[in-house]
Amino acid sequence: MANPARWRVVREDDNGNLYVLADDLDEAGARRLVLEFEARAHKQSYYAVPAPLED
């Protein structure tokens, strides 16, 4: 049986640098966390993205 897709939350700062804030989440959890960060009204952008598959 295949593992469900895992997601991560990344932050993009004003210079375009990306930082992983949370990893190994399900999609719904990652999207909820993005909404929580966005509600804080920081300048940075937050994204929920699929985590890369590991071999």
N, C-alpha and C positions, 0 to 999 in steps of 0.2 A: 504494500500500500504506500502510495506517495505521501510525503509530508506536505501539509498545507503551506501555501506561500507565506513567507515571513516578510515583515515590513520594518522600515526604520523611519525615524523622523530626523530630518536634517535642517540646519539653519544656514541661510546665506546672509553674510554680512554685507556692509556697504561696498566692500571691495570685491565682491564676487567669490569670496572664500566660503567653502562648504564645511560644516562641522556636523558630525553625527551626534545627536542629542540622546537618542534612544534606539535600541536595536532589539531584534527578536520579538516583535509585536505582531499581533494579527492586524489585518487591514483596518477593522473598526477601531481598535485601540490606538493605532497610529493616527488615524484621522481625528479621533477625540483629543489626542494630545496636541495636535496641530491647532485645533480650535482653542484649547486652553492657552497655548503660547500666544496666539494671535489676539486673544482677549486682553492680554497685558499691554497692548498697544506699543510694543517696541518697534523700532525702525526696521529690524531685520525681517526677512521672509522665511517662512517655515513650510516644509513640504513633507508629505507622506509618500515614500517611494518603496517599491519592492526591493528587498535586500537581495544581493547577488547569491546565487546558489553556490554552495561549496561542494567540492568533489568528494 
